[in-house]
């Protein structure tokens, strides 16, 4: 049975991002075929951003962090349809209901 959610550790994130990593081909193959949403921890995020910045540069680390923690991406990956927020951009995106509505 495939996992409902899949925890992703630093080694996997890094292998996806670094084309010279020995696990890059396997990481890309797996990431493309898995259907479970990826989840990670703030510790893993911090560790990965630090590793990426050190080896791939500041711009690559920034792109990774922005992509991973973009609200819409996180909500889509977790199959969420509602947000508790006062920021109207959730409604502007068009796929989410914002609570409390104003």
Buried (B, 14 or more C-beta within 10 A) or exposed (E): EEEEEBEBBBBBBBBBBBEEBEBBEEBEEBBEEEEEBBEBEEEBBEBBBEBBBEBBEEEBBEBBBEEBEEBBEBBBBEEBEEBEBEEEEBBEBEEBEBEEEE
